[in-house]
Amino acid sequence: MAETFHNAYHNVTTVDTAVVTAASGETLIVLTCRATNVDGTASATVNARVLDSDNSTDAKLSHTIMVPADSSIELAGTSKIVLETGDKLYLEASADGDIEAFVSYLKIT
């Protein structure tokens, strides 16, 4: 069983987009999911959810969480998020160009 650390960067838009997906035979443990508001004046909200591999069951990690201008929040909190094969982590923001995301995870194959 191999374990490797990875990072994903994403400019979050108003389109609900998968930023991390556990491929076949993989388990991902999300260590951090940080959303940063790079807009110097306006607040923006962020949504995060995990979609199960059946593509019909999802769990919200955050829903319209406010990220003040020039601030960051941790969407995973103090928890770890486990993504099994086919599971996806989705992010969406209230405004294009305001939120950047950084996801750090451990891939187990």
KOLGU-4560 file (N, C-alpha, C; in nm, 3 decimals, padded with zeros to 5 digits):
<recs>
<n_xx: 00.085 n_yy: -00.117 n_zz: 00.000 ca_xx: 00.000 ca_yy: 00.000 ca_zz: 00.000 c_xx: 00.091 c_yy: 00.124 c_zz: 00.000 mol: A seq: 1 type: MET>
<n_xx: 00.076 n_yy: 00.209 n_zz: -00.102 ca_xx: 00.156 ca_yy: 00.331 ca_zz: -00.113 c_xx: 00.079 c_yy: 00.451 c_zz: -00.058 mol: A seq: 2 type: ALA>
<n_xx: 00.150 n_yy: 00.539 n_zz: 00.008 ca_xx: 00.092 ca_yy: 00.662 ca_zz: 00.062 c_xx: 00.175 c_yy: 00.780 c_zz: 00.013 mol: A seq: 3 type: GLU>
<n_xx: 00.109 n_yy: 00.877 n_zz: -00.051 ca_xx: 00.177 ca_yy: 00.996 ca_zz: -00.100 c_xx: 00.094 c_yy: 01.120 c_zz: -00.069 mol: A seq: 4 type: THR>
<n_xx: 00.163 n_yy: 01.230 n_zz: -00.040 ca_xx: 00.096 ca_yy: 01.356 ca_zz: -00.013 c_xx: 00.082 c_yy: 01.436 c_zz: -00.142 mol: A seq: 5 type: PHE>
<n_xx: -00.032 n_yy: 01.507 n_zz: -00.154 ca_xx: -00.060 ca_yy: 01.586 ca_zz: -00.274 c_xx: -00.127 c_yy: 01.718 c_zz: -00.234 mol: A seq: 6 type: HIS>
<n_xx: -00.119 n_yy: 01.815 n_zz: -00.326 ca_xx: -00.187 ca_yy: 01.944 ca_zz: -00.311 c_xx: -00.270 c_yy: 01.970 c_zz: -00.435 mol: A seq: 7 type: ASN>
<n_xx: -00.380 n_yy: 02.039 n_zz: -00.419 ca_xx: -00.461 ca_yy: 02.084 ca_zz: -00.532 c_xx: -00.492 c_yy: 02.231 c_zz: -00.510 mol: A seq: 8 type: ALA>
<n_xx: -00.481 n_yy: 02.310 n_zz: -00.616 ca_xx: -00.512 ca_yy: 02.452 ca_zz: -00.614 c_xx: -00.629 c_yy: 02.475 c_zz: -00.708 mol: A seq: 9 type: TYR>
<n_xx: -00.719 n_yy: 02.566 n_zz: -00.670 ca_xx: -00.838 ca_yy: 02.587 ca_zz: -00.753 c_xx: -00.889 c_yy: 02.729 c_zz: -00.735 mol: A seq: 10 type: HIS>
<n_xx: -00.913 n_yy: 02.797 n_zz: -00.847 ca_xx: -00.983 ca_yy: 02.925 ca_zz: -00.844 c_xx: -01.131 c_yy: 02.892 c_zz: -00.844 mol: A seq: 11 type: ASN>
<n_xx: -01.197 n_yy: 02.915 n_zz: -00.732 ca_xx: -01.336 ca_yy: 02.874 ca_zz: -00.714 c_xx: -01.427 c_yy: 02.973 c_zz: -00.787 mol: A seq: 12 type: VAL>
<n_xx: -01.521 n_yy: 02.919 n_zz: -00.863 ca_xx: -01.613 ca_yy: 03.002 ca_zz: -00.940 c_xx: -01.756 c_yy: 02.980 c_zz: -00.891 mol: A seq: 13 type: THR>
<n_xx: -01.850 n_yy: 03.040 n_zz: -00.960 ca_xx: -01.992 ca_yy: 03.024 ca_zz: -00.927 c_xx: -02.048 c_yy: 02.893 c_zz: -00.980 mol: A seq: 14 type: THR>
<n_xx: -01.964 n_yy: 02.813 n_zz: -01.046 ca_xx: -02.004 ca_yy: 02.681 ca_zz: -01.095 c_xx: -01.954 c_yy: 02.575 c_zz: -00.996 mol: A seq: 15 type: VAL>
<n_xx: -02.045 n_yy: 02.494 n_zz: -00.945 ca_xx: -02.011 ca_yy: 02.385 ca_zz: -00.853 c_xx: -01.918 c_yy: 02.288 c_zz: -00.925 mol: A seq: 16 type: ASP>
<n_xx: -01.791 n_yy: 02.281 n_zz: -00.882 ca_xx: -01.689 ca_yy: 02.207 ca_zz: -00.955 c_xx: -01.614 c_yy: 02.110 c_zz: -00.864 mol: A seq: 17 type: THR>
<n_xx: -01.591 n_yy: 01.989 n_zz: -00.915 ca_xx: -01.511 ca_yy: 01.891 ca_zz: -00.841 c_xx: -01.364 c_yy: 01.933 c_zz: -00.846 mol: A seq: 18 type: ALA>
<n_xx: -01.304 n_yy: 01.949 n_zz: -00.730 ca_xx: -01.163 ca_yy: 01.989 ca_zz: -00.724 c_xx: -01.071 c_yy: 01.873 c_zz: -00.689 mol: A seq: 19 type: VAL>
<n_xx: -01.125 n_yy: 01.770 n_zz: -00.626 ca_xx: -01.048 ca_yy: 01.649 ca_zz: -00.594 c_xx: -01.141 c_yy: 01.530 c_zz: -00.611 mol: A seq: 20 type: VAL>
<n_xx: -01.090 n_yy: 01.426 n_zz: -00.679 ca_xx: -01.166 ca_yy: 01.302 ca_zz: -00.700 c_xx: -01.079 c_yy: 01.184 c_zz: -00.665 mol: A seq: 21 type: THR>
<n_xx: -01.133 n_yy: 01.090 n_zz: -00.589 ca_xx: -01.060 ca_yy: 00.967 ca_zz: -00.559 c_xx: -01.079 c_yy: 00.871 c_zz: -00.677 mol: A seq: 22 type: ALA>
<n_xx: -00.968 n_yy: 00.840 n_zz: -00.745 ca_xx: -00.973 ca_yy: 00.751 ca_zz: -00.861 c_xx: -00.991 c_yy: 00.606 c_zz: -00.817 mol: A seq: 23 type: ALA>
<n_xx: -01.006 n_yy: 00.518 n_zz: -00.914 ca_xx: -01.025 ca_yy: 00.376 ca_zz: -00.886 c_xx: -00.909 c_yy: 00.322 c_zz: -00.803 mol: A seq: 24 type: SER>
<n_xx: -00.942 n_yy: 00.253 n_zz: -00.695 ca_xx: -00.841 ca_yy: 00.193 ca_zz: -00.609 c_xx: -00.774 c_yy: 00.289 c_zz: -00.514 mol: A seq: 25 type: GLY>
<n_xx: -00.823 n_yy: 00.413 n_zz: -00.506 ca_xx: -00.762 ca_yy: 00.514 ca_zz: -00.419 c_xx: -00.854 c_yy: 00.548 c_zz: -00.302 mol: A seq: 26 type: GLU>
<n_xx: -00.791 n_yy: 00.583 n_zz: -00.192 ca_xx: -00.858 ca_yy: 00.649 ca_zz: -00.081 c_xx: -00.782 c_yy: 00.778 c_zz: -00.056 mol: A seq: 27 type: THR>
<n_xx: -00.853 n_yy: 00.889 n_zz: -00.047 ca_xx: -00.790 ca_yy: 01.018 ca_zz: -00.020 c_xx: -00.832 c_yy: 01.065 c_zz: 00.118 mol: A seq: 28 type: LEU>
<n_xx: -00.737 n_yy: 01.112 n_zz: 00.194 ca_xx: -00.767 ca_yy: 01.172 ca_zz: 00.324 c_xx: -00.734 c_yy: 01.320 c_zz: 00.313 mol: A seq: 29 type: ILE>
<n_xx: -00.839 n_yy: 01.403 n_zz: 00.309 ca_xx: -00.821 ca_yy: 01.548 ca_zz: 00.298 c_xx: -00.776 c_yy: 01.600 c_zz: 00.434 mol: A seq: 30 type: VAL>
<n_xx: -00.658 n_yy: 01.660 n_zz: 00.436 ca_xx: -00.600 ca_yy: 01.713 ca_zz: 00.558 c_xx: -00.638 c_yy: 01.858 c_zz: 00.581 mol: A seq: 31 type: LEU>
<n_xx: -00.647 n_yy: 01.933 n_zz: 00.473 ca_xx: -00.687 ca_yy: 02.073 ca_zz: 00.482 c_xx: -00.762 c_yy: 02.112 c_zz: 00.355 mol: A seq: 32 type: THR>
<n_xx: -00.858 n_yy: 02.199 n_zz: 00.371 ca_xx: -00.932 ca_yy: 02.257 ca_zz: 00.258 c_xx: -00.953 c_yy: 02.404 c_zz: 00.294 mol: A seq: 33 type: CYS>
<n_xx: -00.860 n_yy: 02.487 n_zz: 00.250 ca_xx: -00.858 ca_yy: 02.628 ca_zz: 00.288 c_xx: -00.913 c_yy: 02.712 c_zz: 00.175 mol: A seq: 34 type: ARG>
<n_xx: -01.006 n_yy: 02.800 n_zz: 00.208 ca_xx: -01.062 ca_yy: 02.896 ca_zz: 00.112 c_xx: -01.013 c_yy: 03.035 c_zz: 00.150 mol: A seq: 35 type: ALA>
<n_xx: -00.954 n_yy: 03.104 n_zz: 00.054 ca_xx: -00.900 ca_yy: 03.238 ca_zz: 00.077 c_xx: -00.970 c_yy: 03.337 c_zz: -00.014 mol: A seq: 36 type: THR>
<n_xx: -01.018 n_yy: 03.446 n_zz: 00.044 ca_xx: -01.081 ca_yy: 03.553 ca_zz: -00.033 c_xx: -00.972 c_yy: 03.650 c_zz: -00.074 mol: A seq: 37 type: ASN>
<n_xx: -00.941 n_yy: 03.653 n_zz: -00.203 ca_xx: -00.834 ca_yy: 03.739 ca_zz: -00.255 c_xx: -00.884 c_yy: 03.875 c_zz: -00.300 mol: A seq: 38 type: VAL>
<n_xx: -01.015 n_yy: 03.898 n_zz: -00.287 ca_xx: -01.072 ca_yy: 04.029 ca_zz: -00.319 c_xx: -01.042 c_yy: 04.123 c_zz: -00.203 mol: A seq: 39 type: ASP>
<n_xx: -00.984 n_yy: 04.235 n_zz: -00.231 ca_xx: -00.943 ca_yy: 04.328 ca_zz: -00.126 c_xx: -01.054 c_yy: 04.407 c_zz: -00.062 mol: A seq: 40 type: GLY>
<n_xx: -01.177 n_yy: 04.400 n_zz: -00.116 ca_xx: -01.282 ca_yy: 04.484 ca_zz: -00.060 c_xx: -01.412 c_yy: 04.411 c_zz: -00.027 mol: A seq: 41 type: THR>
<n_xx: -01.447 n_yy: 04.307 n_zz: -00.101 ca_xx: -01.578 ca_yy: 04.243 ca_zz: -00.085 c_xx: -01.569 c_yy: 04.105 c_zz: -00.021 mol: A seq: 42 type: ALA>
<n_xx: -01.664 n_yy: 04.075 n_zz: 00.065 ca_xx: -01.678 ca_yy: 03.941 ca_zz: 00.119 c_xx: -01.739 c_yy: 03.851 c_zz: 00.012 mol: A seq: 43 type: SER>
<n_xx: -01.719 n_yy: 03.721 n_zz: 00.027 ca_xx: -01.780 ca_yy: 03.624 ca_zz: -00.063 c_xx: -01.814 c_yy: 03.500 c_zz: 00.018 mol: A seq: 44 type: ALA>
<n_xx: -01.909 n_yy: 03.422 n_zz: -00.032 ca_xx: -01.943 ca_yy: 03.297 ca_zz: 00.037 c_xx: -01.887 c_yy: 03.180 c_zz: -00.041 mol: A seq: 45 type: THR>
<n_xx: -01.874 n_yy: 03.067 n_zz: 00.032 ca_xx: -01.823 ca_yy: 02.946 ca_zz: -00.029 c_xx: -01.906 c_yy: 02.827 c_zz: 00.018 mol: A seq: 46 type: VAL>
<n_xx: -01.930 n_yy: 02.735 n_zz: -00.076 ca_xx: -01.997 ca_yy: 02.609 ca_zz: -00.046 c_xx: -01.898 c_yy: 02.497 c_zz: -00.072 mol: A seq: 47 type: ASN>
<n_xx: -01.900 n_yy: 02.395 n_zz: 00.014 ca_xx: -01.817 ca_yy: 02.276 ca_zz: -00.007 c_xx: -01.904 c_yy: 02.155 c_zz: 00.022 mol: A seq: 48 type: ALA>
<n_xx: -01.887 n_yy: 02.051 n_zz: -00.062 ca_xx: -01.964 ca_yy: 01.930 ca_zz: -00.040 c_xx: -01.884 c_yy: 01.810 c_zz: -00.091 mol: A seq: 49 type: ARG>
<n_xx: -01.918 n_yy: 01.694 n_zz: -00.038 ca_xx: -01.861 ca_yy: 01.569 ca_zz: -00.085 c_xx: -01.974 c_yy: 01.492 c_zz: -00.153 mol: A seq: 50 type: VAL>
<n_xx: -01.949 n_yy: 01.452 n_zz: -00.277 ca_xx: -02.045 ca_yy: 01.370 ca_zz: -00.352 c_xx: -01.997 c_yy: 01.226 c_zz: -00.349 mol: A seq: 51 type: LEU>
<n_xx: -02.081 n_yy: 01.137 n_zz: -00.300 ca_xx: -02.047 ca_yy: 00.996 ca_zz: -00.292 c_xx: -02.037 c_yy: 00.935 c_zz: -00.432 mol: A seq: 52 type: ASP>
<n_xx: -01.968 n_yy: 00.825 n_zz: -00.441 ca_xx: -01.945 ca_yy: 00.761 ca_zz: -00.571 c_xx: -02.074 c_yy: 00.721 c_zz: -00.643 mol: A seq: 53 type: SER>
<n_xx: -02.186 n_yy: 00.712 n_zz: -00.571 ca_xx: -02.312 ca_yy: 00.679 ca_zz: -00.637 c_xx: -02.371 c_yy: 00.799 c_zz: -00.712 mol: A seq: 54 type: ASP>
<n_xx: -02.308 n_yy: 00.915 n_zz: -00.699 ca_xx: -02.349 ca_yy: 01.039 ca_zz: -00.766 c_xx: -02.488 c_yy: 01.087 c_zz: -00.729 mol: A seq: 55 type: ASN>
<n_xx: -02.542 n_yy: 01.038 n_zz: -00.617 ca_xx: -02.673 ca_yy: 01.087 ca_zz: -00.574 c_xx: -02.674 c_yy: 01.127 c_zz: -00.426 mol: A seq: 56 type: SER>
<n_xx: -02.573 n_yy: 01.085 n_zz: -00.351 ca_xx: -02.567 ca_yy: 01.116 ca_zz: -00.208 c_xx: -02.455 c_yy: 01.216 c_zz: -00.184 mol: A seq: 57 type: THR>
<n_xx: -02.490 n_yy: 01.330 n_zz: -00.125 ca_xx: -02.384 ca_yy: 01.424 ca_zz: -00.094 c_xx: -02.399 c_yy: 01.478 c_zz: 00.048 mol: A seq: 58 type: ASP>
<n_xx: -02.288 n_yy: 01.527 n_zz: 00.100 ca_xx: -02.285 ca_yy: 01.584 ca_zz: 00.234 c_xx: -02.222 c_yy: 01.722 c_zz: 00.225 mol: A seq: 59 type: ALA>
<n_xx: -02.289 n_yy: 01.820 n_zz: 00.282 ca_xx: -02.237 ca_yy: 01.956 ca_zz: 00.281 c_xx: -02.134 c_yy: 01.973 c_zz: 00.393 mol: A seq: 60 type: LYS>
<n_xx: -02.018 n_yy: 02.026 n_zz: 00.356 ca_xx: -01.916 ca_yy: 02.061 ca_zz: 00.454 c_xx: -01.933 c_yy: 02.205 c_zz: 00.498 mol: A seq: 61 type: LEU>
<n_xx: -01.976 n_yy: 02.288 n_zz: 00.404 ca_xx: -02.008 ca_yy: 02.428 ca_zz: 00.434 c_xx: -02.116 c_yy: 02.473 c_zz: 00.337 mol: A seq: 62 type: SER>
<n_xx: -02.198 n_yy: 02.566 n_zz: 00.382 ca_xx: -02.305 ca_yy: 02.619 ca_zz: 00.296 c_xx: -02.313 c_yy: 02.769 c_zz: 00.320 mol: A seq: 63 type: HIS>
<n_xx: -02.284 n_yy: 02.844 n_zz: 00.217 ca_xx: -02.281 ca_yy: 02.990 ca_zz: 00.220 c_xx: -02.203 c_yy: 03.044 c_zz: 00.341 mol: A seq: 64 type: THR>
<n_xx: -02.086 n_yy: 02.988 n_zz: 00.363 ca_xx: -01.998 ca_yy: 03.037 ca_zz: 00.469 c_xx: -01.930 c_yy: 03.164 c_zz: 00.420 mol: A seq: 65 type: ILE>
<n_xx: -01.940 n_yy: 03.269 n_zz: 00.498 ca_xx: -01.884 ca_yy: 03.398 ca_zz: 00.460 c_xx: -01.732 c_yy: 03.400 c_zz: 00.480 mol: A seq: 66 type: MET>
<n_xx: -01.662 n_yy: 03.442 n_zz: 00.375 ca_xx: -01.518 ca_yy: 03.462 ca_zz: 00.383 c_xx: -01.493 c_yy: 03.611 c_zz: 00.362 mol: A seq: 67 type: VAL>
<n_xx: -01.457 n_yy: 03.683 n_zz: 00.469 ca_xx: -01.433 ca_yy: 03.827 ca_zz: 00.455 c_xx: -01.318 c_yy: 03.856 c_zz: 00.358 mol: A seq: 68 type: PRO>
<n_xx: -01.318 n_yy: 03.975 n_zz: 00.302 ca_xx: -01.210 ca_yy: 04.017 ca_zz: 00.211 c_xx: -01.076 c_yy: 03.999 c_zz: 00.281 mol: A seq: 69 type: ALA>
<n_xx: -00.978 n_yy: 03.953 n_zz: 00.204 ca_xx: -00.840 ca_yy: 03.934 ca_zz: 00.253 c_xx: -00.832 c_yy: 03.840 c_zz: 00.373 mol: A seq: 70 type: ASP>
<n_xx: -00.919 n_yy: 03.738 n_zz: 00.378 ca_xx: -00.920 ca_yy: 03.642 ca_zz: 00.488 c_xx: -00.925 c_yy: 03.500 c_zz: 00.434 mol: A seq: 71 type: SER>
<n_xx: -00.895 n_yy: 03.404 n_zz: 00.523 ca_xx: -00.903 ca_yy: 03.262 ca_zz: 00.490 c_xx: -00.985 c_yy: 03.190 c_zz: 00.595 mol: A seq: 72 type: SER>
<n_xx: -01.049 n_yy: 03.080 n_zz: 00.552 ca_xx: -01.116 ca_yy: 02.992 ca_zz: 00.648 c_xx: -01.080 c_yy: 02.848 c_zz: 00.613 mol: A seq: 73 type: ILE>
<n_xx: -01.085 n_yy: 02.764 n_zz: 00.715 ca_xx: -01.059 ca_yy: 02.621 ca_zz: 00.698 c_xx: -01.193 c_yy: 02.550 c_zz: 00.686 mol: A seq: 74 type: GLU>
<n_xx: -01.221 n_yy: 02.492 n_zz: 00.570 ca_xx: -01.349 ca_yy: 02.427 ca_zz: 00.547 c_xx: -01.355 c_yy: 02.287 c_zz: 00.606 mol: A seq: 75 type: LEU>
<n_xx: -01.242 n_yy: 02.223 n_zz: 00.628 ca_xx: -01.241 ca_yy: 02.090 ca_zz: 00.689 c_xx: -01.243 c_yy: 02.098 c_zz: 00.841 mol: A seq: 76 type: ALA>
<n_xx: -01.228 n_yy: 02.216 n_zz: 00.896 ca_xx: -01.226 ca_yy: 02.232 ca_zz: 01.041 c_xx: -01.109 c_yy: 02.157 c_zz: 01.100 mol: A seq: 77 type: GLY>
<n_xx: -01.130 n_yy: 02.093 n_zz: 01.213 ca_xx: -01.024 ca_yy: 02.013 ca_zz: 01.274 c_xx: -01.038 c_yy: 01.866 c_zz: 01.236 mol: A seq: 78 type: THR>
<n_xx: -01.128 n_yy: 01.836 n_zz: 01.145 ca_xx: -01.155 ca_yy: 01.699 ca_zz: 01.102 c_xx: -01.069 c_yy: 01.661 c_zz: 00.983 mol: A seq: 79 type: SER>
<n_xx: -01.072 n_yy: 01.536 n_zz: 00.950 ca_xx: -01.017 ca_yy: 01.485 ca_zz: 00.826 c_xx: -01.136 c_yy: 01.435 c_zz: 00.744 mol: A seq: 80 type: LYS>
<n_xx: -01.127 n_yy: 01.449 n_zz: 00.612 ca_xx: -01.234 ca_yy: 01.407 ca_zz: 00.524 c_xx: -01.183 c_yy: 01.289 c_zz: 00.443 mol: A seq: 81 type: ILE>
<n_xx: -01.253 n_yy: 01.177 n_zz: 00.447 ca_xx: -01.212 ca_yy: 01.058 ca_zz: 00.374 c_xx: -01.293 c_yy: 01.048 c_zz: 00.246 mol: A seq: 82 type: VAL>
<n_xx: -01.222 n_yy: 01.039 n_zz: 00.133 ca_xx: -01.286 ca_yy: 01.019 ca_zz: 00.004 c_xx: -01.250 c_yy: 00.879 c_zz: -00.044 mol: A seq: 83 type: LEU>
<n_xx: -01.351 n_yy: 00.795 n_zz: -00.061 ca_xx: -01.330 ca_yy: 00.661 ca_zz: -00.113 c_xx: -01.337 c_yy: 00.665 c_zz: -00.265 mol: A seq: 84 type: GLU>
<n_xx: -01.301 n_yy: 00.556 n_zz: -00.329 ca_xx: -01.302 ca_yy: 00.548 ca_zz: -00.475 c_xx: -01.430 c_yy: 00.608 c_zz: -00.533 mol: A seq: 85 type: THR>
<n_xx: -01.414 n_yy: 00.705 n_zz: -00.622 ca_xx: -01.527 ca_yy: 00.768 ca_zz: -00.689 c_xx: -01.586 c_yy: 00.888 c_zz: -00.617 mol: A seq: 86 type: GLY>
<n_xx: -01.551 n_yy: 00.909 n_zz: -00.492 ca_xx: -01.601 ca_yy: 01.026 ca_zz: -00.418 c_xx: -01.532 c_yy: 01.153 c_zz: -00.469 mol: A seq: 87 type: ASP>
<n_xx: -01.604 n_yy: 01.266 n_zz: -00.462 ca_xx: -01.552 ca_yy: 01.394 ca_zz: -00.513 c_xx: -01.576 c_yy: 01.505 c_zz: -00.413 mol: A seq: 88 type: LYS>
<n_xx: -01.480 n_yy: 01.596 n_zz: -00.404 ca_xx: -01.493 ca_yy: 01.718 ca_zz: -00.324 c_xx: -01.525 c_yy: 01.832 c_zz: -00.419 mol: A seq: 89 type: LEU>
<n_xx: -01.641 n_yy: 01.897 n_zz: -00.397 ca_xx: -01.687 ca_yy: 02.008 ca_zz: -00.482 c_xx: -01.677 c_yy: 02.140 c_zz: -00.406 mol: A seq: 90 type: TYR>
<n_xx: -01.645 n_yy: 02.247 n_zz: -00.481 ca_xx: -01.643 ca_yy: 02.382 ca_zz: -00.425 c_xx: -01.717 c_yy: 02.477 c_zz: -00.518 mol: A seq: 91 type: LEU>
<n_xx: -01.779 n_yy: 02.579 n_zz: -00.458 ca_xx: -01.852 ca_yy: 02.681 ca_zz: -00.533 c_xx: -01.848 c_yy: 02.811 c_zz: -00.453 mol: A seq: 92 type: GLU>
<n_xx: -01.834 n_yy: 02.925 n_zz: -00.523 ca_xx: -01.829 ca_yy: 03.055 ca_zz: -00.457 c_xx: -01.943 c_yy: 03.143 c_zz: -00.505 mol: A seq: 93 type: ALA>
<n_xx: -01.967 n_yy: 03.250 n_zz: -00.430 ca_xx: -02.074 ca_yy: 03.343 ca_zz: -00.468 c_xx: -02.031 c_yy: 03.440 c_zz: -00.577 mol: A seq: 94 type: SER>
<n_xx: -01.900 n_yy: 03.452 n_zz: -00.600 ca_xx: -01.850 ca_yy: 03.545 ca_zz: -00.703 c_xx: -01.726 c_yy: 03.486 c_zz: -00.769 mol: A seq: 95 type: ALA>
<n_xx: -01.719 n_yy: 03.495 n_zz: -00.900 ca_xx: -01.600 ca_yy: 03.448 ca_zz: -00.972 c_xx: -01.480 c_yy: 03.534 c_zz: -00.937 mol: A seq: 96 type: ASP>
<n_xx: -01.366 n_yy: 03.470 n_zz: -00.917 ca_xx: -01.241 ca_yy: 03.542 ca_zz: -00.896 c_xx: -01.213 c_yy: 03.586 c_zz: -00.754 mol: A seq: 97 type: GLY>
<n_xx: -01.306 n_yy: 03.566 n_zz: -00.663 ca_xx: -01.285 ca_yy: 03.611 ca_zz: -00.525 c_xx: -01.221 c_yy: 03.505 c_zz: -00.436 mol: A seq: 98 type: ASP>
<n_xx: -01.253 n_yy: 03.378 n_zz: -00.459 ca_xx: -01.209 ca_yy: 03.271 ca_zz: -00.369 c_xx: -01.109 c_yy: 03.179 c_zz: -00.439 mol: A seq: 99 type: ILE>
<n_xx: -00.996 n_yy: 03.157 n_zz: -00.371 ca_xx: -00.899 ca_yy: 03.058 ca_zz: -00.414 c_xx: -00.895 c_yy: 02.948 c_zz: -00.309 mol: A seq: 100 type: GLU>
<n_xx: -00.882 n_yy: 02.823 n_zz: -00.353 ca_xx: -00.880 ca_yy: 02.710 ca_zz: -00.260 c_xx: -00.748 c_yy: 02.636 c_zz: -00.268 mol: A seq: 101 type: ALA>
<n_xx: -00.708 n_yy: 02.584 n_zz: -00.153 ca_xx: -00.590 ca_yy: 02.499 ca_zz: -00.141 c_xx: -00.635 c_yy: 02.373 c_zz: -00.067 mol: A seq: 102 type: PHE>
<n_xx: -00.614 n_yy: 02.259 n_zz: -00.129 ca_xx: -00.652 ca_yy: 02.132 ca_zz: -00.069 c_xx: -00.526 c_yy: 02.046 c_zz: -00.058 mol: A seq: 103 type: VAL>
<n_xx: -00.499 n_yy: 01.998 n_zz: 00.062 ca_xx: -00.387 ca_yy: 01.908 ca_zz: 00.087 c_xx: -00.444 c_yy: 01.774 c_zz: 00.129 mol: A seq: 104 type: SER>
<n_xx: -00.393 n_yy: 01.666 n_zz: 00.067 ca_xx: -00.449 ca_yy: 01.535 ca_zz: 00.097 c_xx: -00.345 c_yy: 01.424 c_zz: 00.088 mol: A seq: 105 type: TYR>
<n_xx: -00.374 n_yy: 01.315 n_zz: 00.156 ca_xx: -00.293 ca_yy: 01.195 ca_zz: 00.154 c_xx: -00.362 c_yy: 01.094 c_zz: 00.062 mol: A seq: 106 type: LEU>
<n_xx: -00.289 n_yy: 01.046 n_zz: -00.039 ca_xx: -00.345 ca_yy: 00.947 ca_zz: -00.131 c_xx: -00.292 c_yy: 00.809 c_zz: -00.091 mol: A seq: 107 type: LYS>
<n_xx: -00.385 n_yy: 00.716 n_zz: -00.071 ca_xx: -00.350 ca_yy: 00.579 ca_zz: -00.037 c_xx: -00.394 c_yy: 00.489 c_zz: -00.152 mol: A seq: 108 type: ILE>
<n_xx: -00.299 n_yy: 00.415 n_zz: -00.207 ca_xx: -00.330 ca_yy: 00.326 ca_zz: -00.322 c_xx: -00.293 c_yy: 00.183 c_zz: -00.291 mol: A seq: 109 type: THR>
</recs>
